[in-house]
């Protein structure tokens, strides 16, 4: 357990789902947007954590093949207990895994890939099948330096850096930036479709 995020989530895995609803906004909204533009059969979530989104994806897309990737064995143990019929892989996501996915989801994970978020986005675009969609919901930015520093202590980078790179070489279907807690910070939702050929 050498990676800082592995240590972080070894402490947070048991309480993650009961605490994060207070600030991980937009996850259900993103899935509603995805369902409006795609009917994926092969789905990958990068940074799947406890499997919360995989459980929601199973409800929305009951016949899809689901795969979750996460660096934390502790988080995946929680996911294993609460999901069924899902492939779970413990690894980092620094290169494509070659799945030809119709939907690839990042939910509040990319902002924690520091360094490595650009590699992860490049890998995702290789893993998305032609005509498939990349969907991202994550922290975007804050105008408050104290909050940016506090989130940095929690391994989150909040500089609005994800969205320009996410848009590259994709047809933008959804691109939203929304305030949280009266604008203390903003979060973003993005869905882009890969070229068909």
N, C-alpha and C positions, 0 to 999 in steps of 0.2 A: 504494500500500500504506500507507494512513493508519491503519487500525484496529489497535490493539495486538495483537489476536488474529491478524491477518494476519502481523504481524512475528513473533509467537511461533511460529506454525506454519510459517513459512518456514524456521525453524531445526529444527523437530521432525519435519517430514513424513517424512524419510527413515528415521528411527529409531522412529517412533511405534509401529508394530505389534510391534517386538521388545522394547520397553521397557514398554509400558502393561499387559501381562498381569499384572504384579506388583501392581497395585492397582486395576484397573478390574474389580471383581468383579460377578458377578450377571448378566452379559450373556447367557450361554447359558440360565441359569435363567429369565430373563424371556422368552426366545423359546419355551421349553418351556411356560411359562404361557400365552403368547399362542396357541400351537398347540392348547392344551386348550380354549380358549374361543372361537376364531374361525378362519375359513378365508378370509382376506382375498384379494381379487382385485386391489386397487389400493392400493399401499403407499408411504408417504412416510417417509423418515428425515431428520430435521432435525439438521444437524451431522454429516453422514455421514462426514466425514473421509476416511480412506484407503479406505473401502468395505468394511471388514472385516465389519460387520454386514450390509451388502447381500449379500455373498457367502453369509453364513449364512442370510439370509432366502431367497435363491434355492434353497438346499438344502431348507429347510423348506416353502416355498411355491413349487414350481417353475413354476407357471403364472401367478403373479401379475405384474402390471405394477409395476416398481420405479422409484422416483424418489428421488434423493438431493440434498439442498440443503446447501451449505456456503459459508462466507464465504471460505475459503482456497483460492486457485488452486493452491498447492503441494500441499495435501492432495488436491485433486480430480485433479491430474495423476497421483498415485499410484493413486487409485481408478480412473481411466480405464484404466490399464495392467492392473489386476487384476480388472476386472469387465467383463462383456459383457451386452448387452441391457438396460442400465440407463440411464435419463435422469439426467444430472448437471447441476445448476444452480448457478452461482456467484452467490450473493446472500445478503444477510442475511435473517432471517425475522422481520420486524417487523409483518407483516400477512399475511392468508391469501393463498394462491396459487390457491385455487379448484379443487381437484382432486377433491373428494368422495371422500376416501380411506377405505377400510375399516379400515386400520391406519395410525396415525401414531406414529412412534417417536422418542423422545429418548433417546439413550444417552450419558450423561456429557457433555451439552452445555448443558443448562439452567443448571447451576450456574456456567457461564462467561458467561452472558448478563447482564452487570452494567454498566450497567443494561439492561433489556429482557426479563427473564425473564417478567414478568407479561404483557407484550404478546405474547410468543411463545406462552404458554399460551392466551391468548384467541384468537389466530390459529389455533392448533391445533384448538381446539374448534369453530371455524367451518369448518375444512378437513376435519374428520372427518364422514363421511356418517352420516345417521341409522342408528342401530344399530351403527355402527362403533366401534372401540376406540382409545383413547389409551394408549400404554404408555411408561413412564418408568423408567429405571434411572439412578441418579446418586448422588453424594456427598450425605449428609444432614447430619451434624453431628459435632462433636468437643468433648470437654470439656477439651481441652488448648490453651491459648492460643497456645503456640509453634507448634503444628501448624496451627492456624487461620491464623496470620500467614504461615507458609510457603506454605500453599495459596493464600492471597491474592496472594502474589508471583507465583504461577503462574496467576493470573486466576480462581481457583476460590473461590466463596463457600460456606462450610460452616456454616450457621446453622439448618438444618432448615426453611428458609423455603418450599421448593418444594411440600411435600406438602399443606398445607391448601388452597392455590390449585388444585392439580391435581384435588382431589376435587370442586370446585364444579361442580354441574349434571351430574355423571356418576354412573352406577350403579357403585359400587366392586365389582370382581371380585377383585382381588389388591391387598393393601396390607401390605407387609412392611418391617421395618427390621432390618438385620443388622449385627453388629459385624465389624470388620476388624482384624487384628493385635491381638488381645486387647483390643479396645475403644478403641484409639487414635482410631479414627473409626468412624462408622457409614455405611452406604449403604442406600438405599431402592429398593424395586421397587413400582411402582404400575401397575395396569391398570384403566381405567374405560370403561364403555360409554356411548355417547351415546344420548340419548332417540330412540326410533324415529319420533316424529312429533309 
